[in-house]
Amino acid sequence: MAAPSLYELKILPEFRRRVKDLSLNEFLNSDMQLLRWIRARENNLDQAELMLRAHMKWREEVSFDQLLLLDMPKQCEGVILDTILGFDNDN
């Protein structure tokens, strides 16, 4: 992702203030993640806010944040392979 422009850095705190009530986690509240929404709507904060709110509503509706906590159904265990093949430098 390209480095933020001076204008983007100027409007970022305003965008963060507008979406403060969403209680975004640390990752979603990072500068670069918020800039994705701003850039997607060509620096229109009203449109970026609407899009982010719709996304967060979808995440809640489909229980997106709970997916990694789910156990794999028994009928999928033999079909979906989940073998660890190795490790990278960070394990």
N, C-alpha and C positions, 0 to 999 in steps of 0.2 A: 504494500500500500504506500502510496506517495506521502511524503511528509506534509503535515498540515500547513496551509497558507496562513498568512497573518490574519486575514479576514475570518477564516475558520476558527483560529484560536480566539478571536474576539467574540464570536457568537457561541462558542462551545459552553461557557459558563451559563449563558441564558438558557440554552437547551437543557443542560443538566438541571437547572432550577425548575424548568417546566415539567420534567419527568421525575422529579424527586419523589413524588407520591407512589411511584411504581415499585419502590424498594428493590432496585436492581442489585444483583450480586456484584462482587468486585470485578469480575470479568466483564459483564455487560455494562458496567458503569465506567469502564476505562475510557480514556480519551479516544483511542483508536476505534473502539466499538461504537461509541456514540457518533464519531465522525462518519462512520459507514452510513448511518441513517440520514445524517445531514447531507452528505454527498449524493445519496440516492435520490434526494428530492431537490438537488441543485441549490442548496443553502436556504431553502424555504422551510423555516422552523415550524410553521403551522402544519405543513404537509408531513415533515419528518416526524413530528410528534404523533400525528394521527397514525402513521404507518407503524411506529414503534408500539403504540398502544394496542393496535390491532394484532401485532405479532405477540405481544405479551398475553393478550386475551386468548389467542390460539394456543400458546404454550400451556396455559392453564386448562383449556378445554380438553386437550389431548394428553394431559399429564406428562408433558415432555420431560420435566425435571425429575420425574420418578422412574423413567425408563431404565436407568442403570441399576435401580434397586430391585427390579423384578427378577424373579427366578425364571429360568427357561422352562417352558412346558415340557413334560416327559416325552410327548410325541415328536418334539423337535431335537431332542438330545442326539439321536443317531444320524440326523439329517444335516444339522449345522455343525460343522467342525470348528472347534475353538482351541486348537492346540497351540501352545507357545513354541515358536520355531527357534527363537534365540533372543538375544538381548542386544540393545544398542549401547553406546558408550555411557548412557545415563541409567542403564539397567532397565 
